[in-house]
């Protein structure tokens, strides 16, 4: 097979992360729009990144307790960044999870959320 140009592997990872990050933010933004009717895309970009960091941190520890702490931290971030109450934050998280599953199944990509 002919190679027209070579792409460094690091660049591939960075582009892949950026695409998944933006798609995750879009899913969060749509979830916020569905639940509350408002939401800043920039807030959802930051939220997707922070949520990924929270889950990455807590997944380094194993156990149900750390998973629950990660979920609570994620809900808290949703609550703060999207200016929601706890109930709305839970609904946004569930809607984002369902939309994320649909997007992931259609496009075959993982999501940050």
N, CA and C of each residue as an Amber inpcrd file, in Angstrom:
protein
   339
   0.8400000  -1.1820000   0.0000000   0.0000000   0.0000000   0.0000000
   0.8840000   1.2440000   0.0000000   0.5430000   2.2050000  -0.7780000
   1.3210000   3.4280000  -0.8870000   0.9440000   4.4020000   0.2140000
   1.9700000   5.0390000   0.7260000   1.7380000   6.0950000   1.7170000
   2.0450000   7.4350000   1.0670000   1.0510000   8.2750000   0.9920000
   1.2650000   9.6010000   0.4280000   1.9650000  10.5170000   1.4230000
   1.6200000  10.3720000   2.6800000   2.2690000  11.1450000   3.7260000
   2.1280000  10.3770000   5.0290000   2.9980000  10.6770000   5.9410000
   2.9900000   9.9850000   7.2290000   2.4640000  10.9300000   8.3100000
   1.5740000  10.4170000   9.1280000   1.0140000  11.2080000  10.2250000
   1.5780000  10.6610000  11.5280000   2.1780000  11.5200000  12.3400000
   2.7100000  11.0350000  13.6190000   1.5900000  10.4850000  14.5020000
   1.8510000   9.3680000  15.2020000   0.8150000   8.7660000  16.0550000
   0.2680000   9.7230000  17.1100000   1.1200000  10.5840000  17.6490000
   0.6490000  11.5320000  18.6640000  -0.4230000  12.4600000  18.1010000
  -0.2510000  12.8740000  16.8650000  -1.2380000  13.7520000  16.2330000
  -2.5670000  13.0260000  16.0510000  -2.5030000  11.7530000  15.7150000
  -3.7220000  10.9540000  15.5640000  -4.4770000  10.9000000  16.8840000
  -3.7650000  10.6720000  17.9930000  -4.4070000  10.6190000  19.3110000
  -5.0210000  11.9610000  19.6890000  -4.3210000  13.0370000  19.3930000
  -4.8220000  14.3710000  19.7340000  -6.0910000  14.6890000  18.9320000
  -6.0670000  14.4100000  17.6410000  -7.2400000  14.6650000  16.8000000
  -8.4060000  13.7840000  17.2340000  -8.1300000  12.5110000  17.5240000
  -9.1660000  11.5900000  17.9910000  -9.7940000  12.0960000  19.2910000
  -8.9610000  12.5130000  20.2420000  -9.4680000  13.0420000  21.5090000
 -10.3230000  14.2820000  21.2710000  -9.8540000  15.1850000  20.4070000
 -10.5920000  16.4280000  20.1470000 -11.9640000  16.1440000  19.5360000
 -12.0230000  15.2010000  18.6150000 -13.3050000  14.8590000  17.9820000
 -14.2670000  14.2760000  19.0110000 -13.7740000  13.3320000  19.8100000
 -14.6200000  12.7090000  20.8340000 -15.0530000  13.7430000  21.8710000
 -14.1560000  14.6630000  22.2240000 -14.4660000  15.7140000  23.1940000
 -15.6040000  16.6030000  22.6770000 -15.5180000  17.0330000  21.4310000
 -16.5510000  17.9050000  20.8620000 -17.8880000  17.1670000  20.7680000
 -17.8620000  15.9100000  20.3360000 -19.1060000  15.1420000  20.2340000
 -19.7240000  14.9490000  21.6160000 -18.8940000  14.6830000  22.6200000
 -19.4050000  14.5440000  23.9900000 -20.0310000  15.8460000  24.4720000
 -19.3950000  16.9670000  24.1520000 -19.9450000  18.2680000  24.5410000
 -21.2770000  18.5280000  23.8400000 -21.3800000  18.1330000  22.5870000
 -22.6430000  18.3010000  21.8600000 -23.7440000  17.4760000  22.5150000
 -23.4170000  16.2430000  22.9110000 -24.3970000  15.3850000  23.5890000
 -24.8470000  16.0300000  24.9010000 -23.9100000  16.5620000  25.6720000
 -24.2670000  17.2450000  26.9250000 -25.1180000  18.4770000  26.6540000
 -24.7330000  19.2470000  25.6550000 -25.4690000  20.4650000  25.3120000
 -26.9020000  20.1310000  24.9010000 -27.0630000  19.1030000  24.0520000
 -28.4130000  18.6850000  23.6490000 -29.2200000  18.2060000  24.8530000
 -28.5770000  17.4860000  25.7540000 -29.2610000  17.0090000  26.9620000
 -29.7460000  18.1780000  27.8040000 -28.8920000  19.1860000  27.9650000
 -29.2810000  20.3700000  28.7370000 -30.4340000  21.1020000  28.0550000
 -30.3880000  21.1880000  26.7270000 -31.4670000  21.8460000  25.9830000
 -32.7790000  21.0760000  26.1260000 -32.7070000  19.7500000  26.0950000
 -33.9110000  18.9260000  26.2210000 -34.5190000  19.0800000  27.6100000
 -33.6720000  19.0490000  28.6390000 -34.1700000  19.0680000  30.0230000
 -34.5580000  20.4710000  30.4630000 -33.6920000  21.4440000  30.2370000
 -33.8940000  22.7850000  30.7840000 -34.2530000  23.8210000  29.7220000
 -33.9180000  23.5350000  28.4730000 -34.1840000  24.4940000  27.4150000
 -33.1020000  25.5340000  27.2670000 -32.0340000  25.3910000  28.0140000
 -30.9200000  26.3320000  27.9210000 -29.6340000  25.6190000  28.2960000
 -28.5280000  26.2440000  27.9610000 -27.2210000  25.6870000  28.2860000
 -26.1780000  26.2370000  27.3310000 -25.0380000  26.5810000  27.8670000
 -23.9500000  27.1380000  27.0800000 -23.0930000  26.0080000  26.5080000
 -22.7730000  26.1020000  25.2190000 -21.9310000  25.0730000  24.6140000
 -20.5390000  25.0960000  25.2260000 -20.0190000  26.2850000  25.5250000
 -18.7000000  26.3840000  26.1560000 -18.7020000  25.6940000  27.5200000
 -19.7570000  25.8980000  28.2920000 -19.8750000  25.2090000  29.5850000
 -19.8790000  23.7020000  29.3940000 -20.5510000  23.2430000  28.3600000
 -20.6050000  21.8020000  28.0900000 -19.2570000  21.2700000  27.6250000
 -18.4770000  22.0830000  26.9130000 -17.1190000  21.6740000  26.5240000
 -16.2590000  21.4780000  27.7710000 -16.3160000  22.4520000  28.6790000
 -15.5420000  22.3550000  29.9190000 -16.0470000  21.1880000  30.7540000
 -17.3480000  21.0370000  30.8220000 -17.9710000  19.9610000  31.5920000
 -17.5600000  18.5870000  31.0740000 -17.5280000  18.4080000  29.7580000
 -17.1190000  17.1230000  29.1760000 -15.6740000  16.8060000  29.5360000
 -14.8230000  17.8120000  29.4890000 -13.4130000  17.6010000  29.8250000
 -13.2400000  17.2860000  31.3070000 -13.8720000  18.0750000  32.1750000
 -13.7580000  17.8350000  33.6160000 -14.3810000  16.5060000  34.0210000
 -15.5110000  16.1650000  33.4120000 -16.1400000  14.8800000  33.7060000
 -15.2310000  13.7210000  33.3530000 -14.5520000  13.8470000  32.2280000
 -13.6030000  12.8140000  31.8170000 -12.4570000  12.6910000  32.8160000
 -11.9580000  13.8210000  33.2770000 -10.8720000  13.8100000  34.2640000
 -11.3270000  13.2060000  35.5870000 -12.5340000  13.5390000  36.0230000
 -13.0680000  12.9900000  37.2750000 -13.1780000  11.4750000  37.1890000
 -13.7730000  10.9820000  36.1030000 -13.9330000   9.5350000  35.9690000
 -12.5890000   8.8400000  35.7980000 -11.6440000   9.4690000  35.0960000
 -10.3130000   8.8780000  34.9550000  -9.6240000   8.7750000  36.3050000
  -9.7360000   9.8250000  37.0990000  -9.1110000   9.8200000  38.4220000
  -9.6950000   8.7170000  39.2950000 -11.0200000   8.6680000  39.3960000
 -11.6490000   7.6980000  40.2910000 -11.5920000   6.2700000  39.7540000
 -11.4080000   6.1000000  38.4450000 -11.3010000   4.7380000  37.9180000
  -9.9440000   4.1270000  38.2380000  -8.9850000   4.9660000  38.6460000
  -7.6920000   4.4100000  39.0590000  -7.8270000   3.6520000  40.3780000
  -8.8660000   3.9530000  41.1370000  -9.2040000   3.1890000  42.3390000
 -10.2900000   2.1960000  41.9320000 -10.2710000   1.0470000  42.5330000
 -11.2700000   0.0460000  42.1510000 -12.2850000  -0.1100000  43.2660000
 -13.5070000  -0.3120000  42.8830000 -14.5440000  -0.5510000  43.8650000
 -15.7860000   0.2720000  43.6180000 -16.8660000  -0.2170000  44.1780000
 -18.1630000   0.4320000  44.0200000 -18.1810000   1.8200000  44.6550000
 -17.5280000   1.9810000  45.7920000 -17.5040000   3.2710000  46.4830000
 -16.9210000   4.3610000  45.5870000 -15.8130000   4.0600000  44.9130000
 -15.1740000   5.0660000  44.0630000 -16.0140000   5.3680000  42.8210000
 -16.7280000   4.3750000  42.3290000 -17.6380000   4.6080000  41.2090000
 -18.7670000   5.5420000  41.6360000 -19.3150000   5.3060000  42.8210000
 -20.3830000   6.1770000  43.3370000 -19.8760000   7.5990000  43.5750000
 -18.6610000   7.7260000  44.0960000 -18.0750000   9.0540000  44.3060000
 -17.9020000   9.7650000  42.9640000 -17.4420000   9.0350000  41.9450000
 -17.2660000   9.6260000  40.6120000 -18.6010000  10.0930000  40.0430000
 -19.6390000   9.2930000  40.2170000 -20.9710000   9.6680000  39.7190000
 -21.4840000  10.9090000  40.4460000 -21.3130000  10.9530000  41.7630000
 -21.7420000  12.1360000  42.5280000 -20.9550000  13.3800000  42.1110000
 -19.6540000  13.2220000  41.8920000 -18.8300000  14.3540000  41.4520000
 -19.2820000  14.8300000  40.0690000 -19.5940000  13.8850000  39.1890000
 -20.0800000  14.2120000  37.8490000 -21.4040000  14.9640000  37.9230000
 -22.3210000  14.4880000  38.7590000 -23.6050000  15.1750000  38.9400000
 -23.4060000  16.5740000  39.5110000 -22.4750000  16.7140000  40.4440000
 -22.1800000  18.0290000  41.0150000 -21.6640000  18.9780000  39.9290000
 -20.7710000  18.4810000  39.0650000 -20.2620000  19.3170000  37.9730000
 -21.3870000  19.7450000  37.0290000 -22.2730000  18.8140000  36.7030000
 -23.4230000  19.1460000  35.8460000 -24.2750000  20.2160000  36.5160000
 -24.5330000  20.0360000  37.8070000 -25.3500000  20.9810000  38.5770000
 -24.7350000  22.3780000  38.5470000 -23.4370000  22.4630000  38.7890000
 -22.7620000  23.7580000  38.8780000 -22.6210000  24.4140000  37.4990000
 -22.1170000  23.6610000  36.5190000 -21.8310000  24.2560000  35.2160000
 -23.0760000  24.6200000  34.4260000 -24.1520000  23.8860000  34.6290000
 -25.3770000  24.1670000  33.8810000 -26.4330000  24.8690000  34.7220000
 -26.0690000  25.2240000  35.9610000 -26.9540000  25.9600000  36.8540000
 -28.3010000  25.2450000  37.0220000 -28.2290000  23.9890000  37.4670000
 -29.4170000  23.1570000  37.6360000 -29.5660000  22.7570000  39.0930000
 -30.7530000  22.2680000  39.4450000 -30.8840000  21.6490000  40.7650000
 -30.4900000  20.1770000  40.6220000 -30.4640000  19.4560000  41.7510000
 -29.9940000  18.0680000  41.7300000 -30.8560000  17.1780000  40.8380000
 -32.1590000  17.3550000  40.8890000 -33.0540000  16.5390000  40.0660000
 -32.8080000  16.7480000  38.5800000 -32.6690000  18.0180000  38.1870000
 -32.3970000  18.3230000  36.7800000 -31.0320000  17.7850000  36.3540000
 -30.0580000  17.8650000  37.2510000 -28.7220000  17.3430000  36.9400000
 -28.7690000  15.8380000  36.6950000 -29.5560000  15.1340000  37.5010000
 -29.6980000  13.6840000  37.3170000 -30.3530000  13.3850000  35.9720000
 -31.3950000  14.1420000  35.6400000 -32.0890000  13.9150000  34.3640000
 -31.1630000  14.2370000  33.1900000 -30.3940000  15.3240000  33.2790000
 -29.4370000  15.6620000  32.2140000 -28.4190000  14.5360000  32.0520000
 -27.9270000  14.0020000  33.1640000 -26.9510000  12.9110000  33.0980000
 -27.5470000  11.6780000  32.4270000 -28.7780000  11.3500000  32.7580000
 -29.4310000  10.1720000  32.1640000 -29.6800000  10.3950000  30.6730000
 -30.1870000  11.5750000  30.3160000 -30.4390000  11.8840000  28.9020000
 -29.1190000  11.8740000  28.1250000 -28.0650000  12.4440000  28.7060000
 -26.7520000  12.4510000  28.0470000 -26.2320000  11.0330000  27.8570000
 -26.4450000  10.1870000  28.8500000 -26.0010000   8.7990000  28.7570000
 -26.7360000   8.0790000  27.6260000 -28.0540000   8.2650000  27.5450000
 -28.8470000   7.6190000  26.4900000 -28.4440000   8.1610000  25.1150000
 -28.3460000   9.4890000  24.9870000 -27.9160000  10.0720000  23.7130000
 -26.5080000   9.6090000  23.3490000 -25.6420000   9.5110000  24.3590000
 -24.2800000   9.0300000  24.1310000 -24.2540000   7.6070000  23.6100000
 -25.1100000   6.7590000  24.1690000 -25.2010000   5.3780000  23.6720000
 -25.6520000   5.3440000  22.2160000 -26.6200000   6.1810000  21.8870000
 -27.1350000   6.2270000  20.5140000 -26.0480000   6.7050000  19.5510000
 -25.3800000   7.8010000  19.8990000 -24.3100000   8.3420000  19.0510000
 -23.1760000   7.3290000  18.9130000 -22.8180000   6.7030000  20.0150000
 -21.7500000   5.7080000  20.0020000 -22.1100000   4.5170000  19.1170000
 -23.3580000   4.0810000  19.1880000 -23.7950000   2.9450000  18.3670000
 -23.8410000   3.3070000  16.8840000 -24.2900000   4.5130000  16.5840000
 -24.4040000   4.9280000  15.1810000 -23.0260000   5.1350000  14.5540000
 -22.1500000   5.8500000  15.2630000 -20.8550000   6.2110000  14.6920000
 -19.7150000   5.2880000  15.1110000 -19.9610000   4.4220000  16.0810000
 -18.9280000   3.4880000  16.5210000 -17.7630000   4.1480000  17.2300000
 -18.0620000   5.1980000  17.9930000 -16.9980000   5.9020000  18.7120000
 -17.3120000   5.9210000  20.2000000 -16.2770000   5.9180000  21.0270000
 -16.5180000   6.0880000  22.4620000 -16.7730000   7.5590000  22.7580000
 -17.3790000   7.8240000  23.8910000 -17.6180000   9.2060000  24.3010000
 -16.9200000   9.4700000  25.6200000 -16.6710000  10.7190000  25.9150000
 -16.0510000  11.0840000  27.1860000 -17.0290000  11.0030000  28.3390000
 -18.3010000  11.1250000  28.0460000 -19.2960000  11.1310000  29.1150000
 -19.7640000   9.7390000  29.4450000
